[in-house]
Amino acid sequence: MSASQKVVPPEPSTGTAKTREREAAPIRLLYISSMPCEPTGGGPVQMHRHFIETGDFDFHTLLEPKVTAVNYLIAGMPRWGRVIQRVSNTRFFPEIYALNCLVGLRREFKRVVELAPQYRPEAIVTVAYGGYAFLAAKVARSLKLPLVTFFHDWWPDLTPCRGIAKRVLDNAFRKLYQQSTVALCVCEQIRNELGDHLNAPILYPIPSFKRIQFSGNSPAVASRQRFRLVYLGTLQGKYGETMRELTAQLIRNPDQAFEFKLYGSTADWPEDALRAAKAAGIYQGEPDIQQAAAALTNADGFLIVMNFDEADRRRVRTSFPSKMLEYSAYGKPMVVWGPSNCSAGRFVVANNVGCLVASSAPQDLIRAVKNLAGDPTRCASFGRAAVELSKSIFDPFDIHSQLQRHIATAVGR
């Protein structure tokens, strides 16, 4: 467990002066989570932007050690060590994983609940991800503090658990939602799936506070003859397989209406597939921040991919890609390639910022992009709508202000 710096208690005061001091001081928060708070990507960068970059809260952390579930059980419950080492390589691993998340952290709870009071928190904050989310709820109950929980994704679907183990985690996930004083839902779909709650506002992922100033297409875009579709993100696992299929289709049948550029890590790509993607000018490497910004600036449209696998249907329906908020400021159309009920696809269609391709066949995506590339009026309309979103519901300062209000209400400020 990692802890933040020691808190120095404020000078005591009484009466009205004490009330004024409390109202003027930043709200004291203790973040107990399996998810780090750092400027990397996904959930960690969301927490970093809200709680570290702004400096608006007196914020401290107690994070889960960076070890695997099985390793933690071996370290935390030595009597089970030899048994778990054998079981971890069998089909029983999902059950062991679920057991660790729900039961194996009891020893950690004793330590965390003893440490927590020294930070004098007014609320406990967590992300509904990993075993420490359940531990955070238990600490909040023990200390009689409000619990503020971010629901960014249907986390049980990201675990190896299936069958009984999956149902156990699903039930615990739903119980965490009900136990939260404020349940911050990333989109309407996850709130609908979780059910009724007295205080479950929608809070979109927060994009960078350093927004670009969109002023039309760059000279490179204006002078280019072919529409450029850019994908920047995960190129491994299932998403990598999807991108390899699309790349192979484009290599076999190059389309003159548009060009496709891929950016990201290809660590698990077969060497021949990677070599072919590079030779065709499709794969552009793993960019740093400046290169990524340049790639987005010089794009004509952005590709957002959601998994078509049946096992992931609920997760893609209840998640909301944070990259959509980053993309909106660039004023380009978004093409969502995913199931018809995925949250990203429904959003781009409802807000007129792009189109949804609900077929998993690469040729259907290619056909849709070709049609989009041949309709500059439609592209411009999508781009203008995207910019308007970046100035309204996707504005990072407004999203952060919403969070401040929800937390202030939870702690009675």
C-alpha positions, 0 to 999 in steps of 0.5 A: 500500500502506498500513502501520500504525505503526512497531513498536518492538522489545522489549528483548532478554532471554535464557533462561527470562525471554525465554520468559516475556516471549514468552508474556505478550506479545500475539501479533504479527500482520501482516495482508496483505489486499485487504480493509480492517479497519474498522467498516463491514460484511461482512468488514471489520467482522469483522476490525475486531471481532477485531483492533481492538476487542479489542486482544488482538493486536499487530496491524499491516496492509499493505493493497492500494491502493484502486484497480481491477485494471486501474488497478493494472496500468497503474501497476505495469506501465507497458509494458502500459498502453496495451494494458490500457486497450484490453482493459479495455472488451472481453470479455477483462477477466476474463482481465486481472483474473485475471492481475492477482490471480495475476501482476500483484502480483509487484512488490508482493510485493517491497515487502511482503516487504521491509517485513514483517520490521520488524513481527516478526510471528509469523504472517501473517493474510489473508482469502481475498478479492482478489489480496493473499490470494495475496500474503500466502501467498507472504510467509508462505512466504518468511518461514517463518511460519504463515498464518492465512486466513479463508474467508468466501465463495467469492471467485472467484464474486464476480469477473467471471471466467468460463470459463478465468479462473474455473477459474484463480482457483478452483484458486488459491483451493483452493491457498490453502486448502491452503497455510494453516496454519489455514483458518478456514471460515465454515461447514461447507459451504465446508469441504466444498467446499474439501476435506480439511485438517489444520486447518480449524475452523468459525469463525462471523462475529463479531457485535457485542460490544455485544449487546442484552438481549432481554426480550420484544416491544416495546410497539409489537410487542405492540400491533400487529395485523399481523405485521411482516417486516423486510428490512435489507440490500442492495437493489441488483443482483440482490437489489434486483431480487428485492425489487422483484419482491416489493414489486410483488407486495405492492402489486398484492395487499396481504396483510392478514396481514402487513406488509413493511418494507424498509431499505437503499440503493436507488441503482439502483431505477427512480424509479417503483418507488421511488416506489410502494414509498414510497407503499405504506409498504414502503420505509423508507429507508437507516437509521443504526445507531440506526434499524436497531436500532429497526427490528429491535427492532420487527420480528416476523420477519426476511427473509434473501435468498439469490440464486437465480441458477444462477451464484451457487448455489455461493456461496450454498451456501458462505457464511453471512450474518453478519446471522443472528448479529446477528438471533438476539439479538432473539428473532424468527423468521428467514425465509430465501428462497433455494435449498434447499441454501443454507447459511442455509436449512439452518441455520435449519431444522436449529436451529429458528430459522425457515423456508426458502422454496425457491421464487423465486416471490414469491407462495410467499414471501408464502404462507409468511410468511402461514402463519408470521404466523398461528401465534404459537406457532411464532413464539415457539418460533423466537424462543426458539431464536434467543436460545439461539443468541445465548447459545451458538454465536453468542456473540461472546466465545466466537467470539473466544476460539476465534480466539485459541486457533487462532492461539496454536496456530499460532504455538506459544504 
